[in-house]
Amino acid sequence: MKHKNYFYKIIVGIFSAMVLSTSHAQTNVFDDVIATSPDHNYLEAALVQQGLDVVLQTTQGVTVFAPTDEAFTNIATALGTDINGLLALPNLTDILTYHVLSSVVPSSAVTNGLIAQPLSTTNTVKMTVTSSGEVFVNQAQVTSIDLTADNGVVHVTNGVILPNETVVDVAIDNGFNALTSAVVFAEVMPALTNPLSNYTVFAPTDQAFEDLASWLEVPLEDLFTPEFTNPSFLADVLYYHVLASPVLAAELSNGAIVAPLSSTNDLKVTVKSSGDAFINQALITSTDIASDNGVVHVIDGVLVNFETVIDVAIDNGFTTLATAIVTAELMPALTDPYSEFTVFAPTNNAFDELASALNTDLSGILALPNLADVLLYHVVDGYVTSADLSNGPVSTLNGTDVTVDLSSGVMINNSNVTNPDIDADNGIVHVIDAVLLPTTSNLSEEERVKIDVYPNPAREKLYIASESQVDFYITDLHGNILKKGTTGPQPISVSDLSNGAYLVRTSGQVFKFMKN
């Protein structure tokens, strides 16, 4: 009887241990979340095929971003294949482990701009939390959160994420900290990390954003805060820097007008005879940085999709004026959103009449060696409405004066203002019925250039060269002397000058240059 009781106790103990073991059996993200889901059959098949089911069954503390069957079907279609094609991808293991983090990240721990390293070491994942509460991992939206198991958590996504190097990675890896902060704050990370897109991005440097903040008179760290900047407005500005297809530097052409992702305005391309290329006012300083979803060109200024005086000319059919500005390589100066200009804009007919008077055609007008000087004779620094005009001389960016006559309407030299006060975000335009000619110009003969001022626009240094040494003064447009010296091979530092227009004055000659 004693042995019988002992045997009974052993049986009961074993049975109790089995019951206790069963009641405390751990759940895992593969068996108890993914494999039991009716929407994750393709993910389950891929994990099993690559032997990663065991990893998700046995590894403690994981987060899985789980694409649905529809997500797999969509990416297969986009790649021109099917599910079997996806399962045959040579980097399938890398793709799958790119969806797994080695720590538990519940939805409450996800913050906007969070960058996390998955099991795949090929790339990081970038997370976005929008102001409306939507959550994205790269381009994929999280549609269901916090499906928990004992060894981790699963978040369902509507897209498959790929460990591709994107244009965002180019920005992050190359230290474009301000641009990265802007992309995060404006919530455009999902669009720019889309591995199936193919973009061209014009990427402003940190200094470009510093210059923008300085112009706005706000610390850079405050620029990407809702108290100062509307995220939707910033998103539109950032999309203004992005083309929907890849364009290499060699494909840029002078005068090209291209449509960015922002529909607010077009981008204007200038390629100068010197080889320098500009997008609007911004100089391209580095080109053709490749990524898997596009190409990046570095620029030295932030583009702002304002309506400029150039847009007024283009939008109102001033085709000859616009063509002349392109030919004279003045587009960067006049598209500058941080400056203000008053432009006296001759009509197409005014240019036709000038061509007839000179016994030439529009090609002859555009071939004038002093075309830039003639055009700058139509531009006044600052914002001057017709009501602000008064009788007398007004200094132009050419360095010489036009004469305002209000005795019978509004006349500028011998031209009539036929349509005044057309507003732009960087100035104002007054339409005139004749082309203004500087009094010192001889348009029928090629000018002899005795003094050479270059580069123009200037950034850090300016050279003023001449056949023989002469004294010069650099002044602002109001005549204030800022620098002086003698012409020669030595450069003049202009890095301390603010961006804008300046004049180089010598005895009897005036030259205009732009500081950008």
ZIVENBEL-V147233 format. One record per residue. RES is the residue in three letters. PHI is phi in degrees with one decimal (999 if undefined). D_LAST is the distance of its C-alpha to the last C-alpha in Angstrom with 1 decimal. Layout:
# ZIVENBEL-V147233
RES & PHI & D_LAST
RES & PHI & D_LAST
This chain:
# ZIVENBEL-V147233
MET & 999 & 104.2
LYS & -63.1 & 102.1
HIS & -67.8 & 100.4
LYS & -63.5 & 99.9
ASN & -64.5 & 98.0
TYR & -64.8 & 95.9
PHE & -62.8 & 95.0
TYR & -63.9 & 94.1
LYS & -64.5 & 91.7
ILE & -64.6 & 89.9
ILE & -59.5 & 89.5
VAL & -63.3 & 88.2
GLY & -64.6 & 85.8
ILE & -63.9 & 84.4
PHE & -62.5 & 84.1
SER & -64.7 & 82.4
ALA & -62.5 & 79.9
MET & -64.1 & 79.1
VAL & -63.9 & 78.6
LEU & -62.4 & 76.5
SER & -63.9 & 74.4
THR & -65.9 & 73.9
SER & -70.1 & 72.9
HIS & -111.4 & 70.2
ALA & -62.1 & 68.9
GLN & -74.8 & 65.1
THR & -91.9 & 63.0
ASN & -138.2 & 60.0
VAL & -67.6 & 56.9
PHE & -81.1 & 58.2
ASP & -66.9 & 61.9
ASP & -103.1 & 61.6
VAL & -123.8 & 58.3
ILE & -70.6 & 57.0
ALA & -67.6 & 60.4
THR & -90.5 & 61.9
SER & -85.4 & 59.1
PRO & -74.9 & 59.9
ASP & -105.0 & 56.1
HIS & -129.5 & 55.4
ASN & -66.3 & 57.8
TYR & -70.2 & 55.2
LEU & -61.8 & 53.5
GLU & -59.7 & 57.0
ALA & -62.9 & 57.9
ALA & -65.8 & 54.8
LEU & -63.5 & 55.3
VAL & -64.7 & 59.0
GLN & -58.0 & 58.3
GLN & -89.8 & 55.8
GLY & 71.8 & 58.2
LEU & -91.2 & 55.7
ASP & -61.4 & 58.2
VAL & -64.0 & 59.9
VAL & -59.7 & 56.6
LEU & -77.1 & 56.2
GLN & -81.3 & 59.9
THR & -112.2 & 60.0
THR & -80.9 & 56.7
GLN & -90.6 & 56.4
GLY & 74.8 & 53.3
VAL & -124.6 & 51.3
THR & -122.7 & 49.0
VAL & -117.3 & 49.1
PHE & -94.9 & 46.8
ALA & -106.6 & 49.3
PRO & -68.9 & 48.3
THR & -75.3 & 50.9
ASP & -58.6 & 52.8
GLU & -62.7 & 50.7
ALA & -61.7 & 47.5
PHE & -64.6 & 49.1
THR & -62.8 & 50.2
ASN & -64.6 & 46.7
ILE & -72.6 & 44.9
ALA & -62.3 & 47.8
THR & -62.6 & 47.3
ALA & -62.8 & 43.5
LEU & -89.6 & 44.2
GLY & 72.8 & 46.9
THR & -139.7 & 49.7
ASP & -133.2 & 52.3
ILE & -61.5 & 53.4
ASN & -62.6 & 55.4
GLY & -64.4 & 52.2
LEU & -63.6 & 50.4
LEU & -67.1 & 53.3
ALA & -96.1 & 53.1
LEU & -61.0 & 49.5
PRO & -67.4 & 49.4
ASN & -105.8 & 46.9
LEU & -60.4 & 48.8
THR & -60.6 & 49.7
ASP & -63.0 & 46.0
ILE & -63.6 & 45.2
LEU & -66.6 & 48.0
THR & -71.0 & 47.4
TYR & -68.0 & 43.7
HIS & -92.8 & 45.3
VAL & -124.6 & 47.2
LEU & -99.3 & 46.1
SER & -91.3 & 48.3
SER & -144.8 & 48.5
VAL & -83.6 & 49.6
VAL & -122.1 & 46.8
PRO & -69.0 & 48.2
SER & -59.7 & 46.2
SER & -66.9 & 46.1
ALA & -95.0 & 44.1
VAL & -82.6 & 41.4
THR & -122.0 & 38.1
ASN & -64.9 & 34.8
GLY & 91.0 & 32.7
LEU & -62.3 & 35.7
ILE & -115.5 & 35.4
ALA & -126.3 & 38.8
GLN & -96.6 & 40.3
PRO & -80.8 & 43.2
LEU & -61.3 & 46.1
SER & -68.7 & 44.1
THR & -97.6 & 41.7
THR & -68.8 & 39.6
ASN & -160.3 & 37.1
THR & -95.6 & 36.8
VAL & -103.3 & 37.4
LYS & -115.6 & 34.9
MET & -110.2 & 36.4
THR & -126.7 & 35.3
VAL & -118.7 & 37.1
THR & -79.6 & 36.0
SER & -64.2 & 36.4
SER & -90.3 & 39.4
GLY & 96.4 & 41.0
GLU & -72.4 & 40.6
VAL & -120.2 & 40.3
PHE & -127.4 & 38.7
VAL & -112.9 & 39.0
ASN & 50.6 & 36.1
GLN & -90.1 & 36.6
ALA & -89.9 & 40.3
GLN & -83.2 & 41.5
VAL & -81.8 & 44.2
THR & -105.2 & 47.1
SER & -149.3 & 49.8
ILE & -120.3 & 49.6
ASP & 55.5 & 51.7
LEU & -85.0 & 54.5
THR & -99.1 & 56.1
ALA & -136.2 & 58.5
ASP & -65.6 & 59.9
ASN & -106.8 & 57.4
GLY & 161.6 & 54.2
VAL & -140.1 & 52.5
VAL & -121.2 & 51.4
HIS & -117.4 & 48.7
VAL & -83.1 & 49.0
THR & -122.9 & 45.9
ASN & -96.4 & 45.5
GLY & -150.7 & 43.7
VAL & -87.0 & 43.9
ILE & -98.0 & 41.0
LEU & -116.8 & 40.1
PRO & -79.9 & 38.8
ASN & -75.6 & 36.1
GLU & -79.2 & 32.7
THR & -105.3 & 30.3
VAL & -62.1 & 26.6
VAL & -66.4 & 27.1
ASP & -62.6 & 28.7
VAL & -59.3 & 25.7
ALA & -64.0 & 23.5
ILE & -65.6 & 26.3
ASP & -69.7 & 27.2
ASN & -105.2 & 23.7
GLY & 75.5 & 23.0
PHE & -84.0 & 20.7
ASN & -67.5 & 22.4
ALA & -66.8 & 20.3
LEU & -62.6 & 20.3
THR & -62.1 & 24.1
SER & -61.8 & 24.7
ALA & -65.6 & 23.1
VAL & -61.8 & 25.3
VAL & -67.1 & 28.3
PHE & -62.1 & 27.8
ALA & -81.6 & 27.2
GLU & 63.0 & 30.3
VAL & -104.6 & 28.8
MET & -56.4 & 30.2
PRO & -56.8 & 33.3
ALA & -67.4 & 31.4
LEU & -80.1 & 29.1
THR & -97.2 & 32.0
ASN & -64.6 & 34.2
PRO & -72.6 & 35.5
LEU & -95.7 & 36.5
SER & -88.5 & 33.1
ASN & -145.9 & 30.7
TYR & -104.3 & 27.1
THR & -116.4 & 23.6
VAL & -118.9 & 21.2
PHE & -95.0 & 17.5
ALA & -101.7 & 17.2
PRO & -70.8 & 14.4
THR & -73.1 & 14.6
ASP & -59.7 & 16.0
GLN & -63.3 & 12.9
ALA & -61.4 & 11.3
PHE & -70.9 & 14.4
GLU & -60.3 & 14.3
ASP & -64.2 & 11.1
LEU & -62.6 & 12.9
ALA & -62.2 & 16.0
SER & -63.5 & 14.6
TRP & -62.9 & 13.4
LEU & -82.0 & 16.9
GLU & 58.5 & 18.4
VAL & -142.4 & 20.5
PRO & -61.5 & 21.2
LEU & -57.0 & 20.0
GLU & -65.8 & 23.8
ASP & -90.9 & 24.5
LEU & -64.9 & 22.0
PHE & -104.3 & 24.4
THR & -128.6 & 27.5
PRO & -65.0 & 29.5
GLU & -68.5 & 29.6
PHE & -112.1 & 25.9
THR & -124.7 & 25.0
ASN & -76.7 & 27.3
PRO & -56.8 & 27.7
SER & -66.5 & 28.3
PHE & -64.5 & 25.1
LEU & -64.4 & 23.1
ALA & -59.9 & 25.2
ASP & -65.1 & 24.1
VAL & -63.6 & 20.4
LEU & -65.8 & 21.2
TYR & -64.1 & 23.3
TYR & -68.3 & 20.4
HIS & -93.5 & 19.0
VAL & -125.6 & 22.4
LEU & -100.8 & 24.2
ALA & -81.8 & 28.0
SER & -144.2 & 28.4
PRO & -76.7 & 27.1
VAL & -130.8 & 24.7
LEU & -78.6 & 23.9
ALA & -57.8 & 20.9
ALA & -65.6 & 23.3
GLU & -90.4 & 24.2
LEU & -75.9 & 20.8
SER & -132.6 & 21.0
ASN & -63.6 & 18.8
GLY & 89.0 & 19.4
ALA & -65.1 & 21.1
ILE & -118.0 & 21.4
VAL & -123.0 & 22.6
ALA & -95.9 & 24.2
PRO & -85.1 & 23.4
LEU & -65.4 & 26.0
SER & -72.4 & 24.8
SER & -93.6 & 26.5
THR & -70.3 & 24.4
ASN & -160.7 & 21.9
ASP & -91.8 & 21.1
LEU & -101.2 & 18.1
LYS & -112.3 & 16.7
VAL & -102.4 & 16.2
THR & -123.7 & 14.5
VAL & -120.0 & 15.9
LYS & -79.9 & 14.9
SER & -62.4 & 17.7
SER & -75.3 & 16.0
GLY & 99.9 & 16.6
ASP & -65.2 & 13.1
ALA & -118.8 & 13.4
PHE & -128.0 & 11.4
ILE & -111.9 & 13.1
ASN & 51.1 & 12.0
GLN & -88.6 & 8.2
ALA & -92.0 & 8.4
LEU & -79.1 & 8.8
ILE & -80.2 & 12.4
THR & -103.7 & 13.0
SER & -151.8 & 16.8
THR & -126.4 & 19.2
ASP & 57.9 & 22.8
ILE & -83.7 & 23.8
ALA & -86.3 & 27.2
SER & -139.7 & 29.3
ASP & -73.6 & 32.6
ASN & -123.5 & 31.2
GLY & 149.0 & 28.0
VAL & -129.8 & 25.0
VAL & -120.3 & 21.7
HIS & -117.5 & 18.3
VAL & -85.1 & 15.7
ILE & -127.0 & 12.2
ASP & -97.6 & 9.3
GLY & -148.6 & 9.2
VAL & -82.2 & 12.4
LEU & -80.2 & 13.5
VAL & -122.2 & 15.4
ASN & -81.5 & 18.2
PHE & -76.5 & 18.1
GLU & -81.5 & 19.6
THR & -99.6 & 16.9
VAL & -62.5 & 17.8
ILE & -65.6 & 17.7
ASP & -62.6 & 20.3
VAL & -59.6 & 22.4
ALA & -64.2 & 22.6
ILE & -66.2 & 23.4
ASP & -68.6 & 25.8
ASN & -103.5 & 27.6
GLY & 78.4 & 28.4
PHE & -84.1 & 26.2
THR & -68.0 & 26.2
THR & -68.7 & 26.0
LEU & -60.4 & 22.9
ALA & -62.4 & 21.2
THR & -64.5 & 22.4
ALA & -65.0 & 21.2
ILE & -64.1 & 17.6
VAL & -63.5 & 17.8
THR & -62.2 & 19.5
ALA & -82.3 & 17.0
GLU & 60.3 & 14.1
LEU & -100.9 & 12.4
MET & -57.1 & 12.7
PRO & -58.4 & 9.2
ALA & -66.5 & 8.3
LEU & -84.3 & 11.7
THR & -94.9 & 11.9
ASP & -63.7 & 9.2
PRO & -76.6 & 11.9
TYR & -96.1 & 10.5
SER & -113.3 & 10.7
GLU & -130.8 & 14.0
PHE & -131.7 & 15.2
THR & -112.2 & 18.7
VAL & -116.8 & 19.6
PHE & -93.3 & 22.9
ALA & -103.5 & 23.7
PRO & -70.9 & 26.5
THR & -73.1 & 28.9
ASN & -57.7 & 30.0
ASN & -64.0 & 33.1
ALA & -62.7 & 31.2
PHE & -68.6 & 29.6
ASP & -60.7 & 33.1
GLU & -65.8 & 34.6
LEU & -64.0 & 32.1
ALA & -59.2 & 32.9
SER & -64.6 & 36.6
ALA & -65.6 & 36.4
LEU & -93.1 & 34.8
ASN & 58.2 & 37.4
THR & -140.8 & 35.0
ASP & -129.2 & 33.6
LEU & -64.5 & 30.3
SER & -62.7 & 29.7
GLY & -66.0 & 30.2
ILE & -62.0 & 27.7
LEU & -68.4 & 25.0
ALA & -89.9 & 25.9
LEU & -58.1 & 25.3
PRO & -67.0 & 23.4
ASN & -109.3 & 21.6
LEU & -57.1 & 20.9
ALA & -60.9 & 17.2
ASP & -64.2 & 18.4
VAL & -62.2 & 21.1
LEU & -66.2 & 19.0
LEU & -68.3 & 16.5
TYR & -68.9 & 19.9
HIS & -98.6 & 20.3
VAL & -123.3 & 17.3
VAL & -113.3 & 17.5
ASP & -69.8 & 15.0
GLY & 100.1 & 16.5
TYR & -108.6 & 19.4
VAL & -124.8 & 22.5
THR & -78.8 & 25.6
SER & -62.7 & 28.5
ALA & -71.3 & 30.5
ASP & -83.3 & 27.9
LEU & -73.0 & 28.3
SER & -138.8 & 30.7
ASN & -58.0 & 32.3
GLY & 128.1 & 30.5
PRO & -78.7 & 27.3
VAL & -134.4 & 23.8
SER & -73.3 & 20.7
THR & -110.7 & 18.4
LEU & -69.0 & 14.9
ASN & -69.4 & 17.1
GLY & 101.3 & 18.2
THR & -113.5 & 21.7
ASP & -99.4 & 23.6
VAL & -99.8 & 25.3
THR & -112.8 & 28.7
VAL & -96.0 & 29.7
ASP & -128.6 & 33.4
LEU & -106.5 & 35.0
SER & -71.1 & 38.6
SER & -143.8 & 39.1
GLY & 74.3 & 36.7
VAL & -122.7 & 33.0
MET & -121.6 & 32.1
ILE & -115.6 & 28.9
ASN & 53.3 & 30.3
ASN & -99.6 & 32.9
SER & -106.9 & 31.6
ASN & -98.5 & 32.8
VAL & -79.3 & 30.8
THR & -97.9 & 32.8
ASN & -150.0 & 31.0
PRO & -90.8 & 28.9
ASP & 61.0 & 26.9
ILE & -90.6 & 25.7
ASP & -76.6 & 23.6
ALA & -134.5 & 20.5
ASP & -73.1 & 18.7
ASN & -118.7 & 15.6
GLY & 152.3 & 17.7
ILE & -149.0 & 20.9
VAL & -122.9 & 22.5
HIS & -117.6 & 25.5
VAL & -79.4 & 27.4
ILE & -126.3 & 28.8
ASP & -101.5 & 31.6
ALA & -149.8 & 30.5
VAL & -78.7 & 27.5
LEU & -82.4 & 26.4
LEU & -117.6 & 26.6
PRO & -58.3 & 25.2
THR & -65.3 & 28.4
THR & -88.6 & 27.4
SER & -88.1 & 26.9
ASN & -118.6 & 29.7
LEU & -72.8 & 29.1
SER & -90.6 & 32.3
GLU & -129.0 & 31.4
GLU & -71.2 & 28.7
GLU & -71.7 & 26.7
ARG & -88.5 & 27.1
VAL & -89.6 & 23.7
LYS & -92.3 & 24.8
ILE & -124.2 & 21.4
ASP & -115.6 & 18.6
VAL & -111.4 & 15.0
TYR & -155.3 & 12.9
PRO & -73.4 & 10.8
ASN & -139.7 & 9.0
PRO & -73.7 & 6.1
ALA & -101.3 & 6.2
ARG & -117.6 & 5.4
GLU & -107.1 & 8.9
LYS & -132.0 & 11.0
LEU & -127.8 & 11.7
TYR & -111.5 & 15.1
ILE & -124.7 & 17.3
ALA & -110.4 & 20.5
SER & -152.3 & 23.6
GLU & -65.7 & 27.2
SER & -136.7 & 28.4
GLN & -67.5 & 26.9
VAL & -136.6 & 25.8
ASP & -77.7 & 24.4
PHE & -137.7 & 21.0
TYR & -130.8 & 19.3
ILE & -103.1 & 15.6
THR & -126.3 & 15.9
ASP & -81.7 & 14.3
LEU & -74.8 & 15.7
HIS & -97.3 & 18.8
GLY & 91.8 & 19.7
ASN & -71.9 & 19.3
ILE & -76.3 & 19.1
LEU & -107.9 & 16.6
LYS & -149.0 & 17.3
LYS & -151.3 & 20.0
GLY & 177.0 & 21.6
THR & -124.6 & 23.2
THR & -61.4 & 21.9
GLY & 169.5 & 22.7
PRO & -77.4 & 21.8
GLN & -77.1 & 20.3
PRO & -76.8 & 16.5
ILE & -107.8 & 14.9
SER & -72.8 & 13.0
VAL & -121.4 & 9.9
SER & -64.1 & 9.3
ASP & -85.5 & 11.2
LEU & -84.4 & 9.2
SER & -69.9 & 8.0
ASN & -62.5 & 4.9
GLY & 152.3 & 6.7
ALA & -100.4 & 8.9
TYR & -139.7 & 11.0
LEU & -120.9 & 14.2
VAL & -103.3 & 15.9
ARG & -113.3 & 19.6
THR & -125.0 & 22.6
SER & -65.8 & 26.2
GLY & 86.0 & 26.4
GLN & -134.5 & 23.0
VAL & -134.3 & 19.6
PHE & -126.8 & 16.4
LYS & -99.7 & 13.2
PHE & -139.1 & 9.7
MET & -106.0 & 6.3
LYS & -103.2 & 3.8
ASN & -114.0 & 0.0
